[in-house]
């Protein structure tokens, strides 16, 4: 149990590489935080980053954020913790992040820092074994069956770590901790656990702080927040004079990315926020109390894996003819039919065609309640096929068919579509899907997550 009465955690931004004002960060450092914690990952953008082994942000953006975090953390002699390094937290993403960190350490001569890497990669053989024992289950009703063939086709599998291995790394004196895939609040909760503060407040504070100032008004992921945890609750405070937290904004963010109003599942824990209260402390800070936590038995970790399934080509175009807009879905269907008839020698299952009509129902799809006809519509149409060549071919034919399709009432023989880009057809490349989106039973929070200490020479 630590002797400190309150624990301060500085969260620079919502995702490492998103950027933050240096003035806000230094405001936070002036308050003498006990740790700097940043989340670097997300599955919000789908499985592509994990499957392709690429980062969410650019190398330059990541280094710009890390440079001030690492140098100021070293000056203050406080730990810096990175969750879900590189975006997806796989080995390639962690190594990408570590390469940037090495560069910073050499440039600023910080070789004395003790660096811990917590790996979150899970071997396919382990998943197959646990699957055969009935210890792997899908997370949700729409998840496809996990077969040996889909596992073999998976490019990488990562597990969302809880707080336990991060606490272990802190106990071993790590100054800088690079985590593989981590449950977003876990690095924040780990700091609370290490210093002897309630895990319930560590996880709830982490749930809010991992998005930085998104819970403030005006909300953003590109500004800094300070979380102050005590034995009785926690306070969140924006570090820019331009923002403030209100009870409503903080309570609203508690609902963020949850399928239940007050229950939040994590690795080995369930957070219950039903009895939370939110109190305005001053004109910009909110105090939260009443968070409760339960430990699950058995312990489950969430697995994420991605596999290559197809290739994509897409077109962005605009339509301004009111006649075409009034029957747009009909025209799109007829254009698709024309293309499929022309390529009748190609099996229908070898490619898929999708239309997204922005201005009509591009966001909500069939759930869109407003059907008023706008004066212009943006169309994104894509072809997903077994090969890039086939996607390019079909998309090119679909584009020319829709461009010149002679719908009933058309007053001109051309000009159906306006293209903002040339070339109009954009080959996207590989398309991935989540082949693994499952829970796997483990003995405890550290079983599958080894810690490696590294030294930069």
C-alpha positions as CSV (number, residue, x, y, z in Angstrom):
1,X,0.0,0.0,0.0
2,X,1.4,3.4,-1.1
3,X,1.6,6.2,1.4
4,X,0.4,8.8,-1.1
5,X,-3.1,10.0,-0.6
6,X,-3.9,10.8,-4.2
7,X,-2.6,9.4,-7.5
8,X,-2.3,11.6,-10.5
9,X,-2.2,10.2,-14.1
10,X,-1.5,12.4,-17.1
11,X,-3.3,11.3,-20.3
12,X,-1.8,13.2,-23.3
13,X,-4.3,12.3,-26.1
14,X,-6.9,9.7,-27.2
15,X,-4.5,7.7,-29.4
16,X,-0.7,8.1,-29.5
17,X,0.1,10.1,-32.6
18,X,-3.1,12.1,-32.6
19,X,-1.2,15.0,-31.2
20,X,-1.8,17.4,-28.2
21,X,-0.8,21.0,-27.3
22,X,2.5,21.1,-25.6
23,X,1.1,23.8,-23.3
24,X,-1.6,21.5,-22.0
25,X,1.0,18.7,-21.4
26,X,3.3,21.0,-19.5
27,X,0.3,22.2,-17.4
28,X,-0.1,18.6,-16.5
29,X,3.5,18.1,-15.7
30,X,3.5,21.1,-13.4
31,X,0.9,19.2,-11.3
32,X,3.5,16.5,-10.6
33,X,1.8,13.4,-12.0
34,X,2.8,9.9,-10.9
35,X,2.6,8.4,-14.3
36,X,2.1,9.3,-18.0
37,X,-0.3,6.8,-19.7
38,X,-1.4,6.8,-23.3
39,X,-3.6,4.4,-25.3
40,X,-2.2,3.8,-28.8
41,X,-4.7,1.4,-30.3
42,X,-8.2,0.6,-31.3
43,X,-10.3,-1.8,-33.4
44,X,-12.7,1.0,-34.4
45,X,-11.3,1.1,-37.9
46,X,-11.8,-2.7,-38.4
47,X,-9.4,-5.5,-38.9
48,X,-7.2,-4.0,-41.6
49,X,-4.4,-2.6,-39.4
50,X,-4.0,-5.9,-37.5
51,X,-4.2,-8.0,-40.7
52,X,-1.9,-5.9,-42.8
53,X,0.5,-5.2,-39.9
54,X,0.5,-1.4,-40.3
55,X,0.1,1.4,-37.7
56,X,-2.9,3.6,-37.2
57,X,-0.8,6.8,-37.3
58,X,2.3,7.9,-39.2
59,X,5.8,7.4,-37.8
60,X,6.4,11.1,-37.6
61,X,3.2,11.7,-35.6
62,X,4.0,8.9,-33.2
63,X,7.5,10.2,-32.7
64,X,6.3,13.8,-32.1
65,X,4.1,12.6,-29.3
66,X,6.5,10.2,-27.8
67,X,9.4,12.6,-27.8
68,X,7.8,14.9,-25.2
69,X,6.3,12.1,-23.2
70,X,9.5,10.2,-22.8
71,X,11.8,13.1,-22.2
72,X,9.5,14.8,-19.7
73,X,8.7,11.5,-18.0
74,X,12.5,10.9,-17.6
75,X,13.0,14.3,-16.1
76,X,10.2,13.7,-13.6
77,X,11.4,10.1,-13.0
78,X,7.9,8.8,-13.5
79,X,6.8,5.8,-15.6
80,X,5.5,6.2,-19.1
81,X,3.1,3.4,-20.3
82,X,1.9,2.8,-23.8
83,X,-1.2,0.6,-24.4
84,X,-1.8,-1.3,-27.6
85,X,1.5,-0.1,-29.2
86,X,1.3,0.7,-32.9
87,X,-2.5,0.5,-33.0
88,X,-3.2,-3.2,-33.0
89,X,-0.6,-4.4,-30.5
90,X,0.8,-7.2,-32.5
91,X,4.5,-8.0,-32.7
92,X,5.1,-6.0,-35.8
93,X,3.3,-3.0,-34.3
94,X,5.2,-3.2,-31.0
95,X,8.6,-3.4,-32.9
96,X,7.5,-0.4,-35.0
97,X,6.9,1.6,-31.8
98,X,10.1,0.3,-30.2
99,X,12.2,1.4,-33.2
100,X,10.9,5.0,-32.7
101,X,11.6,4.8,-29.0
102,X,15.1,3.6,-29.6
103,X,15.7,6.7,-31.8
104,X,14.4,9.1,-29.2
105,X,16.5,7.5,-26.4
106,X,19.7,7.7,-28.5
107,X,19.0,11.3,-29.5
108,X,18.4,12.4,-25.9
109,X,20.9,10.0,-24.3
110,X,18.3,8.3,-22.1
111,X,19.9,4.8,-22.2
112,X,19.5,4.5,-18.4
113,X,15.7,4.0,-18.8
114,X,14.5,0.5,-18.1
115,X,12.3,-0.6,-20.9
116,X,9.7,-3.4,-20.6
117,X,7.9,-4.9,-23.5
118,X,4.7,-6.9,-22.7
119,X,3.9,-9.2,-25.6
120,X,0.3,-9.8,-26.4
121,X,0.7,-12.2,-29.3
122,X,-1.0,-15.6,-29.1
123,X,0.2,-18.7,-31.0
124,X,-2.4,-20.4,-33.3
125,X,-1.5,-23.7,-31.8
126,X,-2.5,-22.5,-28.3
127,X,-5.8,-21.3,-29.6
128,X,-6.5,-24.6,-31.4
129,X,-5.7,-26.5,-28.2
130,X,-8.0,-24.3,-26.0
131,X,-10.6,-24.5,-28.7
132,X,-10.6,-28.3,-28.6
133,X,-11.0,-28.1,-24.8
134,X,-14.1,-25.9,-25.1
135,X,-12.2,-22.9,-23.6
136,X,-12.8,-20.6,-26.6
137,X,-16.1,-18.9,-27.3
138,X,-17.3,-16.3,-29.9
139,X,-17.8,-12.7,-28.6
140,X,-21.2,-11.9,-30.1
141,X,-23.8,-13.6,-32.2
142,X,-22.5,-12.5,-35.6
143,X,-19.0,-14.0,-35.1
144,X,-18.2,-16.7,-37.6
145,X,-17.3,-20.2,-36.4
146,X,-13.6,-20.5,-35.6
147,X,-12.2,-23.4,-37.6
148,X,-8.7,-24.7,-38.1
149,X,-8.8,-23.4,-41.7
150,X,-9.7,-19.9,-40.6
151,X,-7.0,-20.0,-37.9
152,X,-4.4,-21.1,-40.4
153,X,-5.4,-18.2,-42.7
154,X,-5.1,-15.7,-39.9
155,X,-2.1,-13.4,-40.1
156,X,-1.9,-12.5,-36.4
157,X,-3.7,-13.1,-33.1
158,X,-3.4,-10.8,-30.2
159,X,-5.0,-10.8,-26.7
160,X,-6.3,-7.8,-24.8
161,X,-4.3,-7.8,-21.6
162,X,-5.6,-6.6,-18.3
163,X,-3.8,-4.7,-15.6
164,X,-1.9,-7.6,-14.1
165,X,1.2,-7.9,-16.4
166,X,1.6,-4.1,-16.4
167,X,1.6,-4.1,-12.6
168,X,4.2,-6.8,-12.7
169,X,6.4,-4.7,-15.0
170,X,6.1,-1.7,-12.7
171,X,7.0,-3.9,-9.7
172,X,10.2,-4.9,-11.6
173,X,11.2,-1.2,-11.9
174,X,10.2,-0.4,-15.5
175,X,10.5,3.2,-16.5
176,X,8.9,2.8,-19.9
177,X,6.4,0.1,-20.6
178,X,5.4,-0.9,-24.2
179,X,2.3,-3.0,-24.1
180,X,1.0,-5.2,-26.9
181,X,-2.7,-5.3,-27.3
182,X,-4.3,-4.0,-24.1
183,X,-7.8,-3.5,-22.9
184,X,-8.0,0.3,-23.2
185,X,-8.4,1.2,-19.5
186,X,-5.9,-1.5,-18.3
187,X,-2.7,0.7,-18.3
188,X,-4.5,3.3,-16.2
189,X,-5.9,0.7,-13.8
190,X,-2.5,-0.9,-13.5
191,X,-1.1,2.4,-12.1
192,X,-3.9,2.5,-9.6
193,X,-3.3,-1.1,-8.5
194,X,0.5,-0.6,-8.2
195,X,0.0,2.3,-5.9
196,X,-2.7,0.6,-3.8
197,X,-5.8,2.5,-5.0
198,X,-9.1,0.8,-5.7
199,X,-9.1,-1.1,-8.9
200,X,-12.7,-0.1,-9.6
201,X,-11.7,3.6,-9.7
202,X,-8.6,2.7,-11.7
203,X,-10.6,1.0,-14.4
204,X,-13.4,3.6,-14.5
205,X,-10.9,6.5,-14.6
206,X,-9.1,4.6,-17.3
207,X,-12.3,4.2,-19.3
208,X,-12.5,8.0,-19.4
209,X,-8.9,9.0,-19.6
210,X,-8.0,6.7,-22.4
211,X,-9.9,9.1,-24.7
212,X,-8.1,12.1,-23.1
213,X,-10.3,15.2,-23.4
214,X,-13.1,13.6,-25.3
215,X,-15.2,13.8,-22.1
216,X,-14.7,17.6,-21.8
217,X,-16.5,20.4,-23.5
218,X,-15.6,21.0,-26.3
219,X,-14.6,17.4,-26.5
220,X,-11.5,16.2,-28.4
221,X,-9.1,13.3,-28.4
222,X,-6.3,15.8,-29.2
223,X,-5.8,17.4,-25.8
224,X,-4.6,16.4,-22.3
225,X,-6.4,15.3,-19.2
226,X,-5.4,14.7,-15.6
227,X,-7.0,11.9,-13.6
228,X,-6.7,12.1,-9.8
229,X,-7.6,8.9,-8.0
230,X,-8.2,8.6,-4.2
231,X,-9.5,5.8,-2.0
232,X,-13.0,7.3,-2.4
233,X,-13.2,8.1,-6.1
234,X,-11.5,10.0,-8.8
235,X,-11.5,13.5,-10.4
236,X,-11.0,14.3,-14.1
237,X,-9.7,17.7,-15.1
238,X,-8.9,19.0,-18.6
239,X,-5.4,20.7,-18.9
240,X,-6.4,23.3,-21.4
241,X,-8.0,26.6,-20.5
242,X,-10.3,26.1,-23.5
243,X,-12.1,23.1,-22.0
244,X,-14.1,22.1,-19.0
245,X,-15.7,18.9,-17.7
246,X,-19.3,18.9,-16.5
247,X,-21.2,16.2,-14.7
248,X,-23.2,15.6,-17.9
249,X,-20.1,15.4,-20.2
250,X,-18.3,12.9,-17.9
251,X,-21.4,10.8,-17.3
252,X,-22.1,10.7,-21.0
253,X,-18.6,9.5,-21.7
254,X,-19.1,6.7,-19.2
255,X,-21.7,5.3,-21.8
256,X,-19.1,5.5,-24.5
257,X,-18.5,2.2,-26.5
258,X,-20.6,0.0,-24.2
259,X,-23.4,-2.4,-25.0
260,X,-24.9,-2.0,-21.6
261,X,-25.7,1.2,-19.7
262,X,-23.7,0.5,-16.6
263,X,-21.9,-2.9,-17.0
264,X,-18.5,-3.0,-18.6
265,X,-16.7,-6.3,-19.2
266,X,-12.9,-6.5,-19.2
267,X,-10.2,-9.2,-18.9
268,X,-11.0,-11.0,-15.6
269,X,-13.2,-8.1,-14.4
270,X,-16.7,-6.7,-14.6
271,X,-17.1,-3.0,-13.8
272,X,-20.5,-2.0,-12.4
273,X,-21.3,1.7,-12.7
274,X,-25.0,1.6,-11.7
275,X,-24.5,3.5,-8.4
276,X,-22.0,6.1,-9.6
277,X,-22.4,9.7,-8.8
278,X,-20.9,12.7,-10.6
279,X,-20.2,15.9,-8.7
280,X,-19.0,19.2,-10.1
281,X,-15.8,20.1,-8.0
282,X,-15.0,23.4,-9.6
283,X,-15.7,25.1,-13.0
284,X,-13.8,22.5,-14.9
285,X,-13.4,19.3,-12.8
286,X,-15.8,16.4,-12.0
287,X,-15.5,14.0,-9.1
288,X,-16.8,10.4,-9.6
289,X,-17.5,7.9,-6.9
290,X,-19.5,4.7,-6.5
291,X,-17.7,2.5,-9.1
292,X,-17.7,-1.2,-8.3
293,X,-15.8,-4.1,-9.6
294,X,-16.2,-7.9,-9.6
295,X,-13.6,-10.5,-10.6
296,X,-14.6,-13.2,-13.0
297,X,-13.9,-16.9,-12.5
298,X,-12.8,-18.3,-14.9
299,X,-10.6,-15.6,-16.3
300,X,-11.2,-14.8,-20.0
301,X,-9.1,-12.7,-22.3
302,X,-10.4,-11.3,-25.6
303,X,-8.6,-12.6,-28.8
304,X,-8.4,-10.6,-32.0
305,X,-7.2,-12.0,-35.3
306,X,-7.5,-11.0,-38.9
307,X,-7.4,-12.8,-42.2
308,X,-7.2,-11.7,-45.8
309,X,-10.5,-12.4,-47.6
310,X,-10.5,-10.3,-50.8
311,X,-9.3,-7.2,-52.7
312,X,-11.1,-3.9,-53.1
313,X,-11.5,-1.2,-55.8
314,X,-13.8,1.8,-55.2
315,X,-15.0,5.0,-56.9
316,X,-16.2,8.3,-55.4
317,X,-18.7,10.2,-57.5
318,X,-21.4,12.9,-57.2
319,X,-24.9,13.1,-58.7
320,X,-26.9,16.3,-59.1
321,X,-29.6,15.3,-61.5
322,X,-32.9,15.2,-59.5
323,X,-34.4,12.6,-61.8
324,X,-31.5,10.2,-61.2
325,X,-31.5,11.0,-57.5
326,X,-35.2,10.2,-57.3
327,X,-34.6,6.7,-58.6
328,X,-30.9,6.2,-57.6
329,X,-31.2,2.8,-56.0
330,X,-33.1,1.5,-59.0
331,X,-30.5,2.9,-61.4
332,X,-27.7,1.4,-59.4
333,X,-29.5,-2.0,-59.4
334,X,-29.9,-1.9,-63.2
335,X,-26.2,-0.9,-63.7
336,X,-25.1,-3.8,-61.5
337,X,-27.3,-6.2,-63.4
338,X,-25.8,-5.0,-66.7
339,X,-22.3,-5.6,-65.3
340,X,-23.2,-9.1,-64.0
341,X,-24.7,-10.0,-67.3
342,X,-21.6,-8.9,-69.2
343,X,-19.4,-11.0,-66.8
344,X,-21.7,-14.0,-66.7
345,X,-18.6,-16.2,-67.2
346,X,-17.4,-15.2,-63.7
347,X,-19.2,-16.8,-60.7
348,X,-21.3,-14.4,-58.8
349,X,-19.6,-15.4,-55.5
350,X,-16.2,-14.2,-56.9
351,X,-17.0,-10.6,-56.3
352,X,-19.5,-8.3,-54.4
353,X,-20.8,-4.9,-55.3
354,X,-21.8,-2.3,-52.7
355,X,-23.3,1.2,-53.1
356,X,-23.2,3.9,-50.3
357,X,-25.4,6.9,-51.1
358,X,-24.3,9.8,-48.9
359,X,-27.2,12.3,-48.7
360,X,-29.8,9.6,-48.8
361,X,-28.9,6.8,-46.5
362,X,-25.2,6.5,-46.6
363,X,-24.7,6.4,-42.8
364,X,-27.9,4.7,-41.5
365,X,-28.7,2.5,-44.5
366,X,-32.1,0.9,-44.3
367,X,-32.5,2.3,-40.8
368,X,-32.6,5.9,-42.1
369,X,-35.9,7.5,-41.1
370,X,-35.5,10.7,-43.3
371,X,-36.2,10.1,-47.0
372,X,-36.4,13.6,-48.3
373,X,-34.8,14.0,-51.7
374,X,-31.6,16.1,-51.6
375,X,-30.4,18.3,-54.4
376,X,-27.1,16.3,-54.7
377,X,-25.8,13.0,-53.5
378,X,-22.3,11.5,-53.1
379,X,-21.9,7.9,-54.1
380,X,-19.2,5.5,-53.0
381,X,-19.4,2.2,-54.9
382,X,-17.0,-0.6,-54.3
383,X,-16.2,-4.0,-55.7
384,X,-14.7,-6.6,-53.4
385,X,-13.3,-9.6,-55.3
386,X,-11.0,-12.6,-55.1
387,X,-8.2,-10.7,-56.8
388,X,-7.2,-7.1,-57.3
389,X,-7.3,-7.5,-61.1
390,X,-10.9,-8.8,-60.9
391,X,-11.9,-6.0,-58.5
392,X,-10.4,-3.4,-60.9
393,X,-12.1,-5.0,-63.9
394,X,-15.6,-5.2,-62.5
395,X,-15.4,-1.7,-60.8
396,X,-14.3,-0.2,-64.1
397,X,-17.3,-1.7,-65.9
398,X,-19.6,-0.7,-63.1
399,X,-18.3,2.9,-63.2
400,X,-18.8,3.2,-67.0
401,X,-22.2,1.5,-66.8
402,X,-23.5,3.9,-64.1
403,X,-21.9,6.9,-65.8
404,X,-23.8,6.4,-69.1
405,X,-26.8,4.5,-68.0
406,X,-29.9,5.7,-69.8
407,X,-32.5,5.9,-67.1
408,X,-36.1,6.8,-67.8
409,X,-36.6,10.5,-68.1
410,X,-33.0,11.4,-68.6
411,X,-32.7,14.7,-70.6
412,X,-29.0,14.3,-71.5
413,X,-27.0,11.5,-73.0
414,X,-24.1,11.9,-70.5
415,X,-23.2,13.4,-67.2
416,X,-24.7,11.0,-64.7
417,X,-21.7,11.2,-62.4
418,X,-19.2,13.9,-61.4
419,X,-15.8,12.6,-60.3
420,X,-13.7,14.6,-57.8
421,X,-10.6,12.5,-58.6
422,X,-8.7,11.3,-61.6
423,X,-8.2,8.5,-62.0
424,X,-11.7,7.8,-60.8
425,X,-11.1,4.1,-59.9
426,X,-9.0,3.6,-56.8
427,X,-7.5,0.2,-56.2
428,X,-7.5,-0.2,-52.4
429,X,-5.7,-3.5,-52.1
430,X,-6.2,-6.3,-49.5
431,X,-9.4,-6.6,-47.5
432,X,-9.4,-8.2,-44.1
433,X,-12.0,-9.5,-41.7
434,X,-11.9,-10.5,-38.1
435,X,-11.3,-14.3,-38.2
436,X,-10.8,-14.4,-34.5
437,X,-13.1,-12.3,-32.2
438,X,-13.4,-14.7,-29.3
439,X,-12.9,-15.1,-25.6
440,X,-10.3,-17.6,-24.4
441,X,-10.1,-19.0,-20.9
442,X,-6.7,-18.6,-19.1
443,X,-5.3,-19.4,-15.7
444,X,-4.8,-15.7,-14.8
445,X,-4.0,-12.3,-16.3
446,X,-0.3,-13.1,-16.8
447,X,-0.4,-16.6,-18.3
448,X,-0.1,-15.7,-21.9
449,X,1.6,-12.3,-21.7
450,X,5.4,-12.5,-21.2
451,X,7.5,-9.5,-20.2
452,X,10.8,-8.8,-21.9
453,X,13.2,-6.1,-20.7
454,X,15.3,-4.4,-23.3
455,X,18.3,-2.1,-23.3
456,X,19.0,0.6,-25.9
457,X,22.8,0.8,-26.4
